[in-house]
Amino acid sequence: MVSPQLTHLLSKLPIPDSQVITINPQLPVEEAAEDYAKKLRKAFQGDSIPVFDLLILGVGPDGHTCSLFPDHPLLQEREKIVAPISDSPKPPPQRVTLTLPVLNAARNVIFVATGEGKAAVLKRILENKEDSLLPAALVQPHTGKLCWFLDEAAAGLLTVPFEKHSTL
């Protein structure tokens, strides 16, 4: 399944449809996860875990990313590359997500967070690492780079130094 924002972005880029791998929302959640994992294995032949060049992620006010939620058993998943979730604490209750091993195998991960509603959780993730087992804090690419893009409101509670760039 491709979000409306991503559909809009992809419509502006010269990317052939054959290079866009989507989740089939018509399938039951377990089958959709299996189907998506098969598609990824085919696209990333030879890799036991797909290694994406770039992942662009968001973070929720509770620290979730993708559909990996705080204290959820999926945070312990190490075998599957894609997993179904049927008990999401945030609607919709049924989702399909990449797992942490896939997120942490990426060459580059960018988090984008905006708004003051994210400020408290960003402080926990970026400054209080010892107490933060939030899903977004668990994204630490093994050999890749991790970058955070925040607006002023989202960065409002941070005390650590960070680069400030002009607004667009």
Residue frames relative to the residue before (quaternion, step in Angstrom):
aa qw qx qy qz dx dy dz
M 1.0000 0.0000 0.0000 0.0000 0.00 0.00 0.00
V 0.1821 -0.7828 0.5892 0.0832 3.55 -0.88 0.93
S 0.4548 -0.6966 0.4851 0.2694 3.57 -0.82 1.01
P 0.6313 -0.5359 0.3864 0.4061 3.61 -1.17 0.43
Q 0.6271 0.5359 -0.3428 0.4495 3.59 1.04 -0.72
L 0.6746 0.4807 -0.2941 0.4769 3.56 0.95 -0.88
T 0.6065 0.5429 -0.3537 0.4608 3.58 1.00 -0.73
H 0.6464 0.5124 -0.3117 0.4717 3.58 0.97 -0.86
L 0.6595 0.5028 -0.3065 0.4672 3.60 0.92 -0.92
L 0.6914 0.4913 -0.2879 0.4447 3.58 0.80 -1.00
S 0.6145 0.5559 -0.3543 0.4334 3.58 1.09 -0.61
K 0.6791 0.4833 -0.2775 0.4777 3.60 1.21 -0.45
L 0.6971 0.4578 -0.2578 0.4879 3.58 1.25 -0.32
P 0.4614 -0.6910 0.4797 0.2818 3.59 -1.06 0.70
I 0.2932 0.7450 -0.5356 0.2686 3.58 0.61 1.17
P 0.4023 -0.7179 0.5054 0.2596 3.59 -0.68 1.02
D 0.6108 -0.5734 0.4054 0.3657 3.58 -1.08 0.72
S 0.6160 0.5739 -0.3485 0.4121 3.60 1.08 -0.69
Q 0.6936 0.4538 -0.2788 0.4849 3.60 1.22 -0.34
V 0.5985 0.5062 -0.3681 0.5001 3.58 1.28 0.18
I 0.1452 -0.7982 0.5834 0.0391 3.56 -0.57 1.21
T 0.0702 -0.8375 0.5417 -0.0131 3.56 -0.53 1.16
I 0.4749 -0.6103 0.5551 0.3064 3.49 -1.36 0.42
N 0.3688 -0.7273 0.5366 0.2169 3.58 -0.93 0.90
P 0.2456 -0.8142 0.5080 0.1366 3.63 -0.28 1.21
Q 0.5649 0.6104 -0.3823 0.4027 3.60 1.26 -0.15
L 0.6442 0.5272 -0.3146 0.4562 3.58 1.23 -0.43
P 0.5753 -0.5263 0.4695 0.4144 3.59 -1.22 0.37
V 0.6742 -0.5639 0.2927 0.3766 3.57 -1.04 0.79
E 0.6535 0.5087 -0.3287 0.4540 3.62 0.93 -0.79
E 0.6753 0.4781 -0.2836 0.4848 3.57 0.97 -0.90
A 0.6190 0.5437 -0.3441 0.4502 3.59 1.03 -0.74
A 0.6481 0.5057 -0.3161 0.4736 3.60 1.00 -0.79
E 0.6559 0.5009 -0.3117 0.4709 3.59 0.92 -0.86
D 0.6499 0.5233 -0.3073 0.4576 3.57 0.94 -0.90
Y 0.6703 0.4928 -0.2948 0.4701 3.58 0.93 -0.91
A 0.6290 0.5259 -0.3324 0.4660 3.60 1.01 -0.78
K 0.6335 0.5208 -0.3276 0.4692 3.61 1.00 -0.80
K 0.6495 0.5137 -0.3149 0.4638 3.58 0.94 -0.88
L 0.6671 0.4932 -0.3053 0.4676 3.59 0.95 -0.83
R 0.6427 0.5167 -0.3325 0.4575 3.61 0.95 -0.82
K 0.6383 0.5143 -0.3221 0.4736 3.58 1.05 -0.75
A 0.6892 0.4807 -0.2783 0.4652 3.60 0.92 -0.89
F 0.7641 0.2847 -0.1463 0.5601 3.59 1.09 -0.73
Q 0.0035 0.8492 -0.5276 0.0236 3.57 0.87 0.98
G 0.7863 0.3083 -0.2481 0.4744 3.53 -0.98 0.91
D 0.6749 0.4412 -0.2985 0.5107 3.60 1.19 -0.30
S 0.3755 -0.7147 0.5333 0.2526 3.61 -0.75 0.97
I 0.7411 0.1552 -0.1160 0.6428 3.54 1.23 -0.59
P 0.4570 -0.6868 0.4801 0.2983 3.62 -0.72 0.98
V 0.1824 -0.7618 0.6132 0.1014 3.56 -1.01 0.85
F 0.1883 -0.7975 0.5690 0.0683 3.53 -0.26 1.33
D 0.4870 -0.6367 0.5078 0.3156 3.57 -1.11 0.67
L 0.8090 -0.0158 0.0602 0.5845 3.57 0.98 -0.85
L 0.0503 -0.7455 0.6638 0.0319 3.53 -1.04 0.90
I 0.1363 -0.7566 0.6349 0.0772 3.57 -0.92 0.93
L 0.0307 -0.8306 0.5529 -0.0593 3.54 -0.48 1.27
G 0.2853 -0.7029 0.6166 0.2105 3.49 -1.34 0.31
V 0.2511 -0.7355 0.6017 0.1841 3.53 -1.33 0.05
G 0.3502 -0.7362 0.5417 0.2048 3.56 -0.97 0.86
P 0.6735 -0.5065 0.3520 0.4074 3.58 -1.23 0.33
D 0.6670 0.4648 -0.2935 0.5029 3.59 1.27 -0.33
G 0.5845 -0.6009 0.3581 0.4113 3.60 1.30 0.01
H 0.4684 0.6680 -0.4693 0.3380 3.61 1.18 0.13
T 0.0454 -0.7491 0.6580 0.0615 3.51 -1.34 0.41
C 0.7493 0.1567 -0.2304 0.6008 3.54 -1.08 0.78
S 0.6115 -0.4728 0.3692 0.5160 3.60 -0.59 -1.07
L 0.3843 0.6749 -0.5049 0.3768 3.51 1.03 0.98
F 0.1109 -0.8411 0.5292 -0.0099 3.54 -0.38 1.31
P 0.6463 -0.5300 0.3744 0.4016 3.60 -1.15 0.56
D 0.8622 0.1139 -0.1200 0.4788 3.54 -1.10 0.89
H 0.4786 0.6624 -0.4527 0.3567 3.62 1.19 0.29
P 0.5834 -0.6128 0.4029 0.3488 3.63 -0.99 0.76
L 0.5765 0.6030 -0.3906 0.3892 3.64 1.09 -0.50
L 0.5492 0.6060 -0.4045 0.4094 3.60 1.18 -0.34
Q 0.6804 0.4725 -0.2766 0.4871 3.60 1.24 -0.43
E 0.4596 0.7053 -0.4389 0.3142 3.60 1.27 -0.16
R 0.0204 -0.8227 0.5678 -0.0206 3.58 -0.74 1.07
E 0.6588 0.5308 -0.3048 0.4373 3.60 1.23 -0.35
K 0.7344 0.4006 -0.2273 0.4985 3.57 0.86 -0.95
I 0.3614 -0.7050 0.5613 0.2394 3.54 -1.22 0.58
V 0.7469 0.1601 -0.0945 0.6384 3.53 1.27 -0.53
A 0.0479 -0.8158 0.5763 -0.0009 3.56 -0.93 0.87
P 0.4005 -0.6734 0.5561 0.2774 3.56 -1.17 0.57
I 0.0961 -0.7445 0.6530 0.1003 3.54 -1.23 0.45
S 0.1528 -0.8190 0.5516 0.0405 3.55 -0.69 1.14
D 0.7464 0.3641 -0.1951 0.5218 3.57 1.26 -0.22
S 0.1034 0.8284 -0.5421 0.0958 3.56 0.94 0.86
P 0.4200 -0.7108 0.5005 0.2605 3.61 -0.90 0.85
K 0.7094 0.3360 -0.2167 0.5805 3.56 1.32 -0.18
P 0.5109 -0.6499 0.4509 0.3366 3.63 -0.89 0.82
P 0.5613 -0.2062 -0.8015 0.0078 1.56 -2.03 1.42
P 0.5790 -0.6281 0.3921 0.3413 3.60 -1.08 0.65
Q 0.7382 0.3313 -0.2063 0.5502 3.60 1.14 -0.57
R 0.0769 0.7967 -0.5848 0.1317 3.53 -0.75 1.18
V 0.2658 -0.6980 0.6324 0.2055 3.51 -1.42 0.12
T 0.0074 -0.8277 0.5597 -0.0407 3.58 -0.87 0.94
L 0.4763 -0.5673 0.5726 0.3513 3.49 -1.33 0.38
T 0.4000 -0.7129 0.5214 0.2446 3.57 -1.14 0.56
L 0.7069 -0.4737 0.3208 0.4159 3.59 -1.27 0.32
P 0.6199 0.5340 -0.3834 0.4285 3.67 0.89 -0.65
V 0.6501 0.4942 -0.3199 0.4805 3.61 1.03 -0.70
L 0.6518 0.5136 -0.3233 0.4548 3.59 0.88 -0.89
N 0.7310 0.4409 -0.2340 0.4653 3.57 0.94 -0.89
A 0.6038 0.5345 -0.3606 0.4688 3.59 1.27 -0.05
A 0.5028 0.6874 -0.4143 0.3210 3.61 1.20 -0.34
R 0.5174 -0.6398 0.4790 0.3059 3.55 -1.18 0.63
N 0.7863 0.0253 0.0124 0.6172 3.58 1.12 -0.71
V 0.0349 -0.7706 0.6363 0.0082 3.55 -0.96 0.93
I 0.0798 -0.7735 0.6285 0.0181 3.52 -0.89 1.01
F 0.1594 -0.7372 0.6491 0.0990 3.53 -0.97 0.95
V 0.1110 -0.7559 0.6425 0.0594 3.54 -1.06 0.83
A 0.0828 0.7928 -0.5965 0.0943 3.58 -0.75 1.07
T 0.0151 -0.8050 0.5923 -0.0287 3.53 -0.90 0.97
G 0.7488 0.4270 -0.3077 0.4028 3.51 -1.28 0.50
E 0.5706 -0.6296 0.4126 0.3283 3.53 -1.11 0.73
G 0.5391 0.6267 -0.3937 0.4021 3.60 1.22 -0.32
K 0.6820 0.4575 -0.2810 0.4966 3.59 1.25 -0.32
A 0.4620 0.7361 -0.4232 0.2560 3.60 1.22 -0.39
A 0.6909 0.4865 -0.2994 0.4431 3.63 0.78 -0.95
V 0.6910 0.4592 -0.2982 0.4720 3.59 0.86 -0.85
L 0.6212 0.5291 -0.3523 0.4583 3.61 1.05 -0.62
K 0.6053 0.5332 -0.3548 0.4727 3.60 1.05 -0.68
R 0.6526 0.5077 -0.3135 0.4669 3.61 0.94 -0.84
I 0.6997 0.4793 -0.2764 0.4519 3.57 0.86 -0.97
L 0.7955 0.3684 -0.1690 0.4505 3.56 0.76 -1.04
E 0.7805 0.3247 -0.1813 0.5025 3.61 1.13 -0.47
N 0.7699 0.3214 -0.1775 0.5220 3.60 0.99 -0.70
K 0.0063 -0.8705 0.4921 -0.0064 3.55 0.86 0.99
E 0.6333 0.5670 -0.3494 0.3943 3.61 1.00 -0.69
D 0.7650 0.3181 -0.2103 0.5190 3.62 1.05 -0.54
S 0.6261 0.5814 -0.3320 0.3995 3.58 1.21 -0.04
L 0.0442 0.7701 -0.6327 0.0681 3.50 -0.43 1.27
L 0.2558 0.7777 -0.5253 0.2319 3.52 1.14 0.68
P 0.6381 -0.5679 0.3490 0.3853 3.60 -1.00 0.73
A 0.6675 0.4915 -0.3258 0.4547 3.63 0.85 -0.83
A 0.6466 0.5133 -0.3228 0.4629 3.62 1.08 -0.63
L 0.6353 0.5380 -0.3198 0.4523 3.57 1.21 -0.48
V 0.5527 0.5601 -0.4050 0.4656 3.58 1.28 -0.10
Q 0.2058 0.7391 -0.5952 0.2391 3.52 -0.33 1.38
P 0.2719 -0.8001 0.5043 0.1778 3.62 0.12 1.21
H 0.5200 -0.6836 0.4280 0.2813 3.55 -0.84 1.08
T 0.8181 0.0826 -0.0227 0.5687 3.58 0.85 -0.92
G 0.6189 0.5724 -0.3326 0.4227 3.56 1.27 -0.02
K 0.5507 -0.5950 0.4772 0.3391 3.51 -1.37 -0.17
L 0.1852 -0.7569 0.6197 0.0938 3.53 -1.20 0.68
C 0.0195 0.7934 -0.6069 0.0435 3.58 -0.81 1.02
W 0.2109 -0.7517 0.6139 0.1166 3.52 -1.18 0.71
F 0.1049 -0.7581 0.6414 0.0535 3.57 -0.94 0.94
L 0.0232 0.8130 -0.5746 0.0912 3.55 -0.51 1.25
D 0.3702 -0.6602 0.5812 0.2989 3.53 -1.18 0.44
E 0.7202 -0.4540 0.2916 0.4360 3.59 -1.27 0.23
A 0.6430 0.5321 -0.3338 0.4381 3.59 0.98 -0.78
A 0.6778 0.4840 -0.2953 0.4681 3.59 0.92 -0.87
A 0.7070 0.4388 -0.2514 0.4944 3.60 1.09 -0.69
G 0.3766 0.8073 -0.4121 0.1912 3.57 1.31 -0.13
L 0.7507 0.3822 -0.2211 0.4913 3.63 1.03 -0.62
L 0.5003 0.6766 -0.4217 0.3378 3.59 1.25 -0.11
T 0.1795 -0.7749 0.5972 0.1031 3.54 -1.08 0.79
V 0.5369 0.5999 -0.4155 0.4233 3.60 1.24 -0.20
P 0.5538 -0.6042 0.4372 0.3702 3.60 -1.09 0.55
F 0.0710 0.7761 -0.6253 0.0413 3.55 -1.10 0.69
E 0.5460 -0.6127 0.4628 0.3351 3.52 -1.26 0.50
K 0.1496 -0.7736 0.6098 0.0851 3.54 -0.92 0.87
H 0.1079 -0.7914 0.6013 0.0212 3.51 -0.82 1.06
S 0.6218 -0.5399 0.3990 0.4032 3.54 -1.19 0.37
T 0.5083 -0.6306 0.4889 0.3240 3.54 -1.19 0.50
L 0.4654 -0.6710 0.5038 0.2818 3.52 -1.20 0.53
